[in-house]
């Protein structure tokens, strides 16, 4: 009898860091696993709750306002060691906007407040007067693109990521930190250097709301595969009929490219 796979999902601070409805990313992961007969468990973890680094295969960390980030940032320091240990042992993190910023060294708000991060990403964010709000299209960095193609059947439109950004913080990466990709349309990390997001091991940070994963099924499957690999080794995912997801990607791409 074939081994029944289980993916253990943790949603970090869903009561405080879910301003933009990015919970859809968890729904996408759970449903794609269900279609393949992969079990999933779901655990929300918030303030004053302990994190077991051995338990979770994949974490999701969404966005929030500055005041929520201050509250979460203080609590996250208590979880920093265990969260970093989890990443070093192969767990996946998808962090978006505010969650992405709190995994950096620090976030300096527009009014000068310093919100300490946990330094998982060697990066920092500075608040600005510029609101970067628009569709965001990026070309995935070449190393990741090669990995994704080995997991997800190559399709002509699925070599990039499409989403929607809404942030005023400008993120700057350390010299040795790789971006998730390069900007084709939009601002990305800071609107200056053409980078978007960050990658450290299986931890990914970005400004791609949307939700990101429902219309980027290639990236969803990549994250699922990497998360399963931690516990089971290399797993070949059963192909799915992604005609609807690919059409959503295509239409979002078309709208983005048609705007100046």
FIGU-680406 format. One record per residue: x negated, y negated, z negated of N, C-alpha, C in turn; residue in three letters; residue number from 1. Coordinates in Angstrom, 3 decimals. Example, Ala and Ser with C-alpha at 12.3 -4.5 7.8 and 13.67 -1.06 7.14 Angstrom:
       n.X       n.Y       n.Z      ca.X      ca.Y      ca.Z       c.X       c.Y       c.Z  res    n
   -13.190     5.690    -7.800   -12.300     4.500    -7.800   -13.200     3.300    -7.800  ALA    1
   -12.850     2.250    -7.080   -13.670     1.060    -7.140   -12.900    -0.030    -7.870  SER    2
! end
This chain:
       n.X       n.Y       n.Z      ca.X      ca.Y      ca.Z       c.X       c.Y       c.Z  res    n
    -0.845     1.202     0.000     0.000     0.000     0.000    -0.879    -1.250     0.000  UNK    1
    -0.544    -2.231     0.862    -1.344    -3.449     0.990    -1.271    -4.270    -0.297  UNK    2
    -2.371    -4.931    -0.594    -2.434    -5.772    -1.783    -1.520    -6.980    -1.626  UNK    3
    -0.709    -7.268    -2.645     0.160    -8.443    -2.624    -0.629    -9.637    -3.141  UNK    4
    -0.774   -10.628    -2.330    -1.563   -11.801    -2.680    -0.727   -12.803    -3.480  UNK    5
    -1.393   -13.511    -4.377    -0.738   -14.560    -5.156    -1.593   -15.819    -5.132  UNK    6
    -0.945   -16.939    -4.904    -1.613   -18.241    -4.916    -1.065   -19.046    -6.093  UNK    7
    -1.949   -19.446    -6.986    -1.550   -20.198    -8.178    -1.773   -21.692    -7.960  UNK    8
    -0.671   -22.444    -7.993    -0.684   -23.865    -7.650    -0.495   -24.707    -8.910  UNK    9
    -1.293   -25.755    -9.028    -1.153   -26.718   -10.122    -0.857   -28.098    -9.546  UNK   10
     0.200   -28.736   -10.039     0.509   -30.118    -9.658     0.095   -31.012   -10.826  UNK   11
    -0.908   -31.844   -10.618    -1.429   -32.715   -11.661    -0.576   -33.976   -11.798  UNK   12
    -0.069   -34.214   -12.993     0.679   -35.413   -13.357     1.841   -35.729   -12.395  UNK   13
     2.709   -34.759   -12.122     3.807   -35.017   -11.176     4.804   -36.058   -11.674  UNK   14
     4.869   -36.262   -12.997     5.792   -37.243   -13.566     5.272   -38.672   -13.447  UNK   15
     3.973   -38.827   -13.212     3.374   -40.156   -13.159     2.742   -40.486   -11.809  UNK   16
     2.334   -39.453   -11.079     1.591   -39.668    -9.833     2.320   -39.001    -8.667  UNK   17
     3.505   -39.506    -8.383     4.289   -38.989    -7.246     5.090   -40.121    -6.616  UNK   18
     4.467   -41.300    -6.554     5.170   -42.499    -6.089     5.666   -42.371    -4.658  UNK   19
     4.908   -41.706    -3.815     5.223   -41.706    -2.386     5.814   -40.386    -1.893  UNK   20
     6.333   -39.576    -2.806     7.008   -38.360    -2.386     6.108   -37.316    -1.765  UNK   21
     4.840   -37.294    -2.163     3.906   -36.342    -1.567     4.087   -34.922    -2.088  UNK   22
     5.101   -34.722    -2.917     5.458   -33.384    -3.379     5.739   -32.451    -2.192  UNK   23
     6.073   -33.047    -1.049     6.310   -32.254     0.159     5.124   -31.395     0.543  UNK   24
     3.924   -31.780     0.125     2.747   -30.963     0.411     2.803   -29.628    -0.326  UNK   25
     3.286   -29.653    -1.561     3.439   -28.413    -2.316     4.535   -27.555    -1.706  UNK   26
     5.623   -28.183    -1.289     6.714   -27.444    -0.645     6.199   -26.742     0.609  UNK   27
     5.376   -27.451     1.397     4.831   -26.866     2.631     3.946   -25.662     2.327  UNK   28
     3.065   -25.785     1.345     2.177   -24.676     0.984     2.995   -23.480     0.510  UNK   29
     3.957   -23.739    -0.382     4.784   -22.665    -0.941     5.574   -21.941     0.147  UNK   30
     6.161   -22.723     1.060     6.981   -22.108     2.106     6.140   -21.313     3.094  UNK   31
     4.982   -21.832     3.449     4.116   -21.122     4.392     3.603   -19.817     3.773  UNK   32
     3.387   -19.829     2.471     3.020   -18.591     1.777     4.204   -17.614     1.772  UNK   33
     5.387   -18.118     1.481     6.585   -17.274     1.423     6.830   -16.577     2.747  UNK   34
     6.682   -17.306     3.844     6.882   -16.712     5.170     5.909   -15.570     5.439  UNK   35
     4.796   -15.582     4.748     3.776   -14.551     4.949     3.812   -13.462     3.867  UNK   36
     4.769   -13.566     2.952     4.839   -12.585     1.876     3.797   -12.789     0.795  UNK   37
     3.262   -14.002     0.691     2.287   -14.329    -0.354     3.033   -14.942    -1.540  UNK   38
     2.857   -14.376    -2.715     3.479   -14.930    -3.919     2.844   -16.264    -4.274  UNK   39
     3.638   -17.149    -4.890     3.095   -18.390    -5.420     3.614   -18.607    -6.843  UNK   40
     2.768   -19.179    -7.681     3.209   -19.675    -8.978     2.966   -21.170    -8.988  UNK   41
     3.795   -21.889    -9.721     3.709   -23.355    -9.744     3.687   -23.830   -11.184  UNK   42
     2.685   -24.645   -11.541     2.554   -25.169   -12.902     2.292   -26.671   -12.849  UNK   43
     3.215   -27.493   -13.376     2.927   -28.920   -13.516     2.117   -29.153   -14.783  UNK   44
     1.111   -29.988   -14.700     0.292   -30.331   -15.872     0.199   -31.846   -15.975  UNK   45
     0.554   -32.371   -17.158     0.558   -33.813   -17.342    -0.223   -34.190   -18.592  UNK   46
     0.161   -35.295   -19.223    -0.576   -35.852   -20.345    -0.637   -34.878   -21.517  UNK   47
    -1.804   -34.790   -22.116    -2.042   -33.993   -23.326    -1.833   -32.492   -23.130  UNK   48
    -1.793   -32.039   -21.883    -1.653   -30.608   -21.613    -2.988   -30.058   -21.135  UNK   49
    -3.341   -28.893   -21.630    -4.634   -28.308   -21.307    -4.616   -27.668   -19.921  UNK   50
    -5.788   -27.632   -19.326    -5.958   -27.056   -17.995    -6.887   -25.846   -18.104  UNK   51
    -6.440   -24.723   -17.596    -7.249   -23.502   -17.591    -7.978   -23.396   -16.253  UNK   52
    -9.283   -23.616   -16.211   -10.008   -23.653   -14.928   -10.023   -22.328   -14.195  UNK   53
    -9.790   -21.225   -14.886    -9.818   -19.919   -14.240    -8.488   -19.568   -13.583  UNK   54
    -7.431   -20.285   -13.945    -6.090   -19.887   -13.507    -5.742   -20.336   -12.101  UNK   55
    -6.087   -21.586   -11.755    -5.504   -22.194   -10.565    -6.404   -22.072    -9.334  UNK   56
    -5.754   -21.758    -8.221    -6.445   -21.634    -6.932    -6.402   -22.924    -6.143  UNK   57
    -5.336   -23.710    -6.362    -5.185   -24.956    -5.607    -4.480   -25.992    -6.478  UNK   58
    -4.999   -27.215    -6.423    -4.438   -28.334    -7.178    -3.929   -29.384    -6.194  UNK   59
    -2.833   -30.046    -6.572    -2.390   -31.215    -5.822    -2.322   -32.402    -6.774  UNK   60
    -2.832   -33.547    -6.312    -2.921   -34.758    -7.132    -2.472   -35.931    -6.267  UNK   61
    -1.273   -36.458    -6.540    -0.700   -37.485    -5.677    -1.011   -38.906    -6.100  UNK   62
    -0.264   -39.844    -5.536    -0.533   -41.265    -5.726     0.367   -41.906    -6.768  UNK   63
    -0.068   -43.065    -7.271     0.712   -43.814    -8.251     0.286   -45.272    -8.270  UNK   64
     1.005   -46.074    -9.046     0.663   -47.483    -9.184    -0.487   -47.646   -10.182  UNK   65
    -1.044   -48.867   -10.229    -2.211   -49.114   -11.093    -1.942   -48.770   -12.550  UNK   66
    -0.757   -49.111   -13.036    -0.469   -48.875   -14.445    -0.443   -47.383   -14.764  UNK   67
     0.124   -46.590   -13.830     0.119   -45.140   -14.018    -1.303   -44.583   -13.926  UNK   68
    -2.099   -45.156   -13.026    -3.480   -44.700   -12.883    -4.289   -44.951   -14.149  UNK   69
    -4.020   -46.073   -14.822    -4.716   -46.346   -16.087    -4.398   -45.274   -17.122  UNK   70
    -3.124   -44.933   -17.239    -2.686   -43.934   -18.217    -3.265   -42.572   -17.881  UNK   71
    -3.123   -42.180   -16.619    -3.604   -40.873   -16.182    -5.126   -40.807   -16.257  UNK   72
    -5.783   -41.914   -15.890    -7.246   -41.936   -15.898    -7.825   -41.610   -17.264  UNK   73
    -7.201   -42.139   -18.313    -7.682   -41.862   -19.671    -7.503   -40.381   -20.018  UNK   74
    -6.351   -39.840   -19.670    -6.087   -38.430   -19.987    -6.954   -37.500   -19.153  UNK   75
    -7.197   -37.892   -17.908    -7.959   -37.039   -17.002    -9.381   -36.803   -17.500  UNK   76
    -9.922   -37.764   -18.260   -11.269   -37.578   -18.804   -11.344   -36.322   -19.675  UNK   77
   -10.248   -36.004   -20.349   -10.206   -34.814   -21.219   -10.190   -33.521   -20.400  UNK   78
    -9.744   -33.624   -19.166    -9.639   -32.455   -18.299   -10.786   -32.368   -17.305  UNK   79
   -11.652   -33.390   -17.296   -12.680   -33.513   -16.256   -13.578   -32.286   -16.176  UNK   80
   -14.077   -31.839   -17.312   -15.011   -30.714   -17.313   -14.373   -29.458   -16.718  UNK   81
   -13.137   -29.170   -17.126   -12.467   -27.961   -16.643   -12.099   -28.071   -15.166  UNK   82
   -11.681   -29.264   -14.739   -11.324   -29.445   -13.332   -12.554   -29.306   -12.442  UNK   83
   -13.665   -29.886   -12.861   -14.912   -29.762   -12.095   -15.380   -28.311   -12.054  UNK   84
   -15.248   -27.620   -13.174   -15.646   -26.216   -13.216   -14.807   -25.394   -12.240  UNK   85
   -13.539   -25.711   -12.162   -12.648   -25.006   -11.248   -13.090   -25.191    -9.796  UNK   86
   -13.455   -26.434    -9.453   -13.923   -26.718    -8.086   -15.237   -25.988    -7.810  UNK   87
   -16.145   -26.001    -8.766   -17.427   -25.317    -8.575   -17.229   -23.812    -8.385  UNK   88
   -16.140   -23.282    -8.907   -15.835   -21.860    -8.757   -14.931   -21.557    -7.570  UNK   89
   -14.727   -22.561    -6.693   -14.058   -22.300    -5.426   -12.625   -22.755    -5.296  UNK   90
   -12.055   -23.355    -6.340   -10.679   -23.840    -6.239   -10.584   -25.003    -5.254  UNK   91
    -9.382   -25.178    -4.702    -9.093   -26.241    -3.733    -8.370   -27.383    -4.441  UNK   92
    -8.715   -28.606    -4.092    -7.944   -29.781    -4.526    -7.571   -30.592    -3.293  UNK   93
    -6.293   -30.954    -3.199    -5.861   -31.958    -2.239    -5.407   -33.163    -3.056  UNK   94
    -6.123   -34.267    -2.921    -5.791   -35.492    -3.652    -5.509   -36.610    -2.659  UNK   95
    -4.482   -37.392    -2.979    -4.049   -38.431    -2.057    -3.923   -39.764    -2.791  UNK   96
    -4.470   -40.794    -2.204    -4.348   -42.179    -2.663    -4.803   -42.326    -4.116  UNK   97
    -3.899   -42.574    -5.060    -4.296   -42.775    -6.444    -5.016   -41.587    -7.044  UNK   98
    -4.559   -40.379    -6.709    -5.236   -39.173    -7.175    -6.650   -39.089    -6.635  UNK   99
    -6.813   -39.429    -5.379    -8.124   -39.481    -4.734    -9.033   -40.467    -5.468  UNK  100
    -8.504   -41.645    -5.804    -9.305   -42.669    -6.475    -9.752   -42.224    -7.870  UNK  101
    -8.889   -41.502    -8.588    -9.236   -41.069    -9.942   -10.259   -39.936    -9.962  UNK  102
   -10.477   -39.303    -8.832   -11.523   -38.276    -8.741   -12.871   -38.877    -8.358  UNK  103
   -12.897   -40.190    -8.129   -14.135   -40.900    -7.791   -14.831   -41.387    -9.070  UNK  104
   -15.870   -42.182    -8.920   -16.590   -42.702   -10.079   -15.782   -43.747   -10.843  UNK  105
   -15.142   -44.643   -10.090   -14.289   -45.641   -10.734   -13.415   -46.337    -9.695  UNK  106
   -12.364   -46.993   -10.211   -11.494   -47.842    -9.402   -11.433   -49.201   -10.102  UNK  107
   -11.909   -50.229    -9.430   -11.834   -51.585    -9.960   -10.634   -52.280    -9.336  UNK  108
    -9.632   -52.594   -10.155    -8.404   -53.185    -9.642    -8.645   -54.629    -9.215  UNK  109
    -7.669   -55.195    -8.518    -7.783   -56.561    -8.014    -7.955   -57.564    -9.147  UNK  110
    -7.350   -57.278   -10.311    -7.492   -58.205   -11.432    -8.683   -57.888   -12.321  UNK  111
    -9.569   -57.007   -11.837   -10.838   -56.768   -12.514   -10.870   -55.641   -13.520  UNK  112
    -9.763   -54.936   -13.709    -9.761   -53.805   -14.639   -10.553   -52.644   -14.051  UNK  113
   -11.326   -51.991   -14.894   -12.110   -50.835   -14.466   -11.415   -49.564   -14.953  UNK  114
   -10.982   -48.747   -14.017   -10.378   -47.456   -14.344   -11.416   -46.387   -14.037  UNK  115
   -11.880   -45.755   -15.083   -12.937   -44.759   -14.927   -12.391   -43.490   -14.289  UNK  116
   -13.109   -42.972   -13.287   -12.765   -41.691   -12.684   -13.615   -40.585   -13.275  UNK  117
   -13.513   -39.396   -12.696   -14.284   -38.276   -13.256   -15.525   -37.947   -12.426  UNK  118
   -15.750   -38.674   -11.332   -16.984   -38.507   -10.568   -17.100   -37.218    -9.786  UNK  119
   -15.979   -36.592    -9.493   -16.038   -35.410    -8.626   -16.512   -35.816    -7.234  UNK  120
   -15.977   -36.927    -6.749   -16.447   -37.524    -5.495   -17.410   -38.670    -5.836  UNK  121
   -18.567   -38.690    -5.193   -19.497   -39.798    -5.366   -19.014   -40.966    -4.504  UNK  122
   -18.043   -41.677    -5.048   -17.409   -42.780    -4.323   -16.799   -43.726    -5.348  UNK  123
   -16.408   -44.913    -4.884   -15.706   -45.847    -5.758   -14.732   -46.655    -4.916  UNK  124
   -13.747   -47.234    -5.607   -12.725   -48.023    -4.929   -12.625   -49.401    -5.559  UNK  125
   -12.490   -50.422    -4.710   -12.355   -51.807    -5.147   -11.014   -52.341    -4.644  UNK  126
   -10.208   -52.898    -5.537    -8.947   -53.500    -5.120    -9.183   -54.716    -4.232  UNK  127
    -8.283   -54.909    -3.273    -8.438   -56.040    -2.342    -7.094   -56.723    -2.129  UNK  128
    -7.123   -57.870    -1.452    -5.897   -58.593    -1.107    -5.260   -58.035     0.168  UNK  129
    -5.966   -57.154     0.843    -5.481   -56.613     2.117    -4.659   -55.348     1.882  UNK  130
    -3.420   -55.370     2.358    -2.575   -54.171     2.252    -2.725   -53.374     3.539  UNK  131
    -3.244   -52.171     3.412    -3.435   -51.298     4.573    -2.240   -50.354     4.639  UNK  132
    -1.270   -50.728     5.437    -0.015   -49.983     5.507     0.358   -49.773     6.972  UNK  133
     0.240   -48.541     7.418     0.438   -48.207     8.830     0.235   -46.706     9.032  UNK  134
     0.545   -46.246    10.225     0.208   -44.866    10.577    -1.311   -44.728    10.619  UNK  135
    -1.776   -43.575    10.206    -3.223   -43.329    10.146    -3.538   -42.033    10.875  UNK  136
    -4.402   -42.146    11.865    -4.815   -41.000    12.681    -6.325   -40.856    12.567  UNK  137
    -6.778   -39.647    12.222    -8.222   -39.431    12.096    -8.654   -38.187    12.874  UNK  138
    -9.882   -38.225    13.313   -10.539   -37.066    13.908   -11.253   -36.327    12.775  UNK  139
   -10.916   -35.063    12.571   -11.479   -34.288    11.470   -12.990   -34.131    11.664  UNK  140
   -13.729   -34.192    10.554   -15.187   -34.093    10.698   -15.569   -32.742    11.313  UNK  141
   -16.625   -32.723    12.133   -16.935   -31.561    12.979   -17.082   -30.240    12.236  UNK  142
   -17.708   -30.259    11.063   -17.894   -29.020    10.307   -16.553   -28.426     9.883  UNK  143
   -15.674   -29.277     9.388   -14.344   -28.818     8.980   -13.542   -28.338    10.179  UNK  144
   -13.673   -29.063    11.274   -12.924   -28.710    12.479   -13.267   -27.288    12.933  UNK  145
   -14.536   -26.946    12.880   -14.973   -25.598    13.256   -14.354   -24.554    12.333  UNK  146
   -14.347   -24.845    11.025   -13.744   -23.913    10.064   -12.255   -23.752    10.305  UNK  147
   -11.569   -24.870    10.533   -10.127   -24.826    10.740    -9.784   -24.014    11.983  UNK  148
   -10.556   -24.181    13.043   -10.300   -23.440    14.280   -10.462   -21.940    14.086  UNK  149
   -11.317   -21.542    13.148   -11.503   -20.107    12.904   -10.342   -19.510    12.114  UNK  150
    -9.553   -20.384    11.467    -8.434   -19.931    10.645    -7.107   -20.088    11.369  UNK  151
    -6.965   -21.179    12.090    -5.697   -21.517    12.747    -5.887   -21.447    14.257  UNK  152
    -5.001   -20.759    14.976    -5.136   -20.655    16.441    -5.262   -22.039    17.077  UNK  153
    -6.330   -22.288    17.816    -6.544   -23.616    18.394    -5.382   -24.065    19.277  UNK  154
    -4.964   -25.305    19.072    -3.951   -25.913    19.922    -4.475   -27.281    20.337  UNK  155
    -4.161   -27.727    21.539    -4.787   -28.933    22.075    -4.552   -30.189    21.239  UNK  156
    -3.409   -30.291    20.548    -3.135   -31.519    19.797    -3.590   -31.427    18.350  UNK  157
    -3.996   -30.242    17.894    -4.253   -30.066    16.473    -5.753   -30.071    16.136  UNK  158
    -6.439   -31.106    16.564    -7.846   -31.288    16.212    -8.009   -32.526    15.343  UNK  159
    -6.871   -33.097    14.912    -6.898   -34.319    14.119    -5.887   -34.221    12.988  UNK  160
    -5.810   -35.252    12.160    -4.807   -35.339    11.113    -4.040   -36.642    11.279  UNK  161
    -2.720   -36.558    11.099    -1.864   -37.728    11.232    -1.083   -37.915     9.937  UNK  162
    -0.982   -39.151     9.486    -0.235   -39.452     8.275     0.094   -40.930     8.216  UNK  163
     0.428   -41.396     7.022     0.799   -42.791     6.832     0.062   -43.322     5.611  UNK  164
    -0.674   -44.403     5.789    -1.424   -44.973     4.662    -0.704   -46.187     4.089  UNK  165
    -0.860   -46.365     2.767    -0.254   -47.505     2.082    -1.084   -47.776     0.826  UNK  166
    -2.129   -48.573     0.988    -3.047   -48.837    -0.129    -3.743   -50.177     0.076  UNK  167
    -4.152   -50.793    -1.032    -4.950   -52.019    -0.950    -6.360   -51.790    -1.491  UNK  168
    -6.573   -50.649    -2.138    -7.911   -50.315    -2.592    -8.810   -49.919    -1.437  UNK  169
   -10.044   -50.403    -1.466   -11.019   -50.053    -0.436   -12.037   -49.088    -1.044  UNK  170
   -12.159   -47.926    -0.429   -13.013   -46.867    -0.942   -14.324   -46.815    -0.169  UNK  171
   -15.416   -46.683    -0.914   -16.748   -46.604    -0.314   -17.426   -45.318    -0.793  UNK  172
   -17.906   -44.530     0.158   -18.511   -43.240    -0.145   -19.999   -43.380    -0.451  UNK  173
   -20.503   -42.528    -1.353   -21.931   -42.435    -1.576   -22.627   -41.891    -0.343  UNK  174
   -23.930   -42.089    -0.262   -24.664   -41.756     0.963   -24.634   -40.269     1.311  UNK  175
   -24.460   -39.408     0.326   -24.473   -37.965     0.593   -23.086   -37.327     0.641  UNK  176
   -22.058   -38.147     0.491   -20.688   -37.617     0.494   -20.102   -37.666     1.899  UNK  177
   -19.587   -36.543     2.353   -19.036   -36.479     3.714   -17.580   -36.928     3.724  UNK  178
   -17.184   -37.667     4.762   -15.776   -38.047     4.896   -14.943   -36.874     5.415  UNK  179
   -13.650   -36.961     5.186   -12.734   -35.978     5.767   -12.708   -36.131     7.284  UNK  180
   -12.852   -37.351     7.750   -12.875   -37.578     9.192   -13.181   -39.025     9.523  UNK  181
   -13.101   -39.341    10.811   -13.322   -40.705    11.288   -12.010   -41.265    11.832  UNK  182
   -11.817   -42.557    11.629   -10.556   -43.203    11.974   -10.430   -43.408    13.480  UNK  183
    -9.285   -43.006    14.009    -8.931   -43.307    15.400    -7.985   -44.505    15.421  UNK  184
    -6.949   -44.457    14.564    -6.010   -45.579    14.410    -5.725   -45.758    12.923  UNK  185
    -5.769   -47.015    12.456    -5.515   -47.295    11.056    -6.748   -47.841    10.376  UNK  186
    -6.718   -47.873     9.048    -7.826   -48.430     8.271    -8.695   -47.348     7.641  UNK  187
    -8.068   -46.317     7.076    -8.833   -45.275     6.410    -9.366   -45.734     5.060  UNK  188
   -10.552   -45.301     4.716   -11.106   -45.596     3.394   -11.151   -47.084     3.067  UNK  189
   -11.562   -47.880     4.045   -11.763   -49.302     3.720   -11.525   -50.257     4.887  UNK  190
   -11.236   -49.748     6.062   -11.007   -50.618     7.213   -12.266   -51.236     7.776  UNK  191
   -13.426   -50.752     7.324   -14.688   -51.368     7.723   -15.652   -50.385     8.390  UNK  192
   -15.812   -49.206     7.799   -16.867   -48.302     8.281   -16.353   -47.112     9.095  UNK  193
   -15.051   -47.057     9.332   -14.499   -46.008    10.191   -14.337   -44.656     9.528  UNK  194
   -14.566   -44.576     8.225   -14.403   -43.296     7.540   -13.024   -43.187     6.909  UNK  195
   -12.576   -41.952     6.725   -11.357   -41.698     5.984   -11.561   -40.469     5.104  UNK  196
   -11.190   -40.605     3.836   -11.219   -39.474     2.931   -12.617   -39.044     2.540  UNK  197
   -12.660   -37.960     1.761   -13.921   -37.414     1.282   -13.774   -35.913     1.088  UNK  198
   -14.915   -35.219     1.190   -14.950   -33.765     1.019   -16.107   -33.404     0.105  UNK  199
   -15.803   -32.651    -0.945   -16.842   -32.054    -1.772   -16.429   -30.618    -2.040  UNK  200
   -17.217   -29.659    -1.494   -16.862   -28.242    -1.585   -15.436   -28.056    -1.062  UNK  201
   -14.511   -27.531    -1.914   -13.127   -27.362    -1.471   -12.209   -28.451    -2.022  UNK  202
   -12.798   -29.583    -2.390   -12.018   -30.731    -2.864   -11.909   -31.753    -1.739  UNK  203
   -10.677   -32.190    -1.491   -10.404   -33.117    -0.390    -9.624   -34.313    -0.923  UNK  204
   -10.084   -35.504    -0.581    -9.378   -36.723    -0.946    -9.079   -37.518     0.305  UNK  205
    -7.937   -38.231     0.309    -7.589   -39.013     1.498    -6.471   -40.001     1.170  UNK  206
    -6.134   -40.829     2.146    -5.023   -41.776     2.036    -3.850   -41.369     2.941  UNK  207
    -3.803   -40.123     3.321    -2.792   -39.650     4.277    -1.522   -39.189     3.558  UNK  208
    -0.569   -40.133     3.439     0.764   -39.772     2.961     1.538   -39.178     4.140  UNK  209
     2.801   -38.891     3.919     3.542   -38.449     5.106     4.820   -37.683     4.906  UNK  210
     4.911   -36.593     4.257     3.801   -35.869     3.634     2.830   -35.319     4.682  UNK  211
     1.627   -35.110     4.263     0.544   -34.720     5.168     0.726   -33.328     5.765  UNK  212
     0.947   -32.318     4.931     0.846   -30.926     5.381     1.993   -30.447     6.276  UNK  213
     3.253   -30.902     6.081     4.310   -30.400     6.966     4.050   -30.667     8.444  UNK  214
     3.421   -31.784     8.765     3.167   -32.070    10.182     1.708   -31.875    10.589  UNK  215
     0.943   -31.261     9.710    -0.432   -30.859    10.026    -0.623   -29.415     9.575  UNK  216
     0.066   -28.472    10.220     0.060   -27.077     9.752    -1.319   -26.434     9.795  UNK  217
    -2.175   -26.896    10.691    -3.528   -26.363    10.762    -4.301   -26.663     9.476  UNK  218
    -4.088   -27.861     8.907    -4.773   -28.217     7.666    -4.139   -27.485     6.472  UNK  219
    -2.823   -27.323     6.513    -2.140   -26.559     5.456    -2.682   -25.138     5.381  UNK  220
    -2.803   -24.486     6.527    -3.304   -23.107     6.540    -4.774   -23.031     6.131  UNK  221
    -5.523   -24.049     6.480    -6.920   -24.109     6.059    -7.022   -24.142     4.534  UNK  222
    -6.210   -24.979     3.893    -6.229   -25.081     2.435    -5.765   -23.782     1.782  UNK  223
    -4.728   -23.177     2.336    -4.235   -21.900     1.800    -5.313   -20.831     1.897  UNK  224
    -5.958   -20.756     3.055    -6.998   -19.751     3.268    -8.167   -19.933     2.303  UNK  225
    -8.613   -21.189     2.122    -9.731   -21.456     1.213    -9.351   -21.144    -0.236  UNK  226
    -8.110   -21.424    -0.601    -7.657   -21.156    -1.963    -7.567   -19.657    -2.234  UNK  227
    -7.092   -18.888    -1.264    -7.007   -17.435    -1.426    -8.389   -16.794    -1.469  UNK  228
    -9.319   -17.375    -0.738   -10.675   -16.826    -0.633   -11.357   -16.742    -1.996  UNK  229
   -11.029   -17.677    -2.874   -11.625   -17.710    -4.209   -11.362   -16.413    -4.968  UNK  230
   -10.174   -15.862    -4.803    -9.764   -14.695    -5.581    -9.878   -13.380    -4.796  UNK  231
    -9.685   -13.458    -3.475    -9.563   -12.238    -2.673   -10.620   -12.085    -1.586  UNK  232
   -11.504   -13.064    -1.437   -12.420   -13.024    -0.315   -11.717   -13.494     0.953  UNK  233
   -12.337   -13.261     2.080   -11.796   -13.741     3.355   -10.437   -13.113     3.633  UNK  234
    -9.437   -13.940     3.898    -8.080   -13.479     4.178    -7.668   -13.970     5.560  UNK  235
    -7.203   -13.046     6.397    -6.677   -13.426     7.713    -5.187   -13.709     7.587  UNK  236
    -4.811   -14.968     7.761    -3.417   -15.345     7.623    -2.607   -14.928     8.836  UNK  237
    -1.429   -14.414     8.583    -0.504   -14.048     9.653    -0.068   -15.312    10.397  UNK  238
    -0.174   -15.334    11.737     0.268   -16.512    12.496     1.762   -16.760    12.312  UNK  239
     2.154   -18.029    12.310     3.555   -18.408    12.176     4.016   -19.140    13.433  UNK  240
     5.327   -19.169    13.627     5.888   -19.979    14.706     5.934   -21.428    14.225  UNK  241
     4.971   -22.217    14.661     4.861   -23.602    14.208     5.332   -24.593    15.269  UNK  242
     6.290   -24.188    16.097     6.742   -25.068    17.177     7.342   -26.362    16.635  UNK  243
     8.098   -26.275    15.538     8.699   -27.478    14.952     7.618   -28.357    14.335  UNK  244
     6.699   -27.731    13.590     5.614   -28.490    12.958     4.736   -29.170    14.003  UNK  245
     4.458   -28.463    15.084     3.616   -29.035    16.145     4.329   -30.182    16.852  UNK  246
     5.644   -30.057    16.984     6.410   -31.145    17.599     6.419   -32.372    16.690  UNK  247
     6.529   -32.146    15.363     6.473   -33.268    14.412     5.112   -33.967    14.503  UNK  248
     4.063   -33.165    14.609     2.712   -33.719    14.757     2.621   -34.527    16.052  UNK  249
     3.139   -33.954    17.101     3.078   -34.589    18.419     3.817   -35.924    18.427  UNK  250
     5.022   -35.959    17.829     5.817   -37.186    17.824     5.163   -38.265    16.959  UNK  251
     4.606   -37.863    15.811     3.909   -38.823    14.955     2.683   -39.379    15.668  UNK  252
     2.009   -38.508    16.399     0.835   -38.908    17.175     1.230   -39.911    18.257  UNK  253
     2.320   -39.618    18.926     2.794   -40.482    20.012     3.151   -41.881    19.488  UNK  254
     3.848   -41.927    18.342     4.223   -43.215    17.768     2.992   -44.016    17.360  UNK  255
     2.010   -43.322    16.791     0.785   -43.988    16.340    -0.012   -44.536    17.511  UNK  256
    -0.162   -43.734    18.546    -0.977   -44.145    19.694    -0.306   -45.218    20.535  UNK  257
     1.019   -45.347    20.429     1.740   -46.333    21.241     1.688   -47.723    20.617  UNK  258
     1.251   -47.800    19.333     1.182   -49.079    18.659    -0.210   -49.683    18.779  UNK  259
    -0.252   -50.971    18.998    -1.558   -51.623    19.157    -2.236   -51.805    17.823  UNK  260
! end
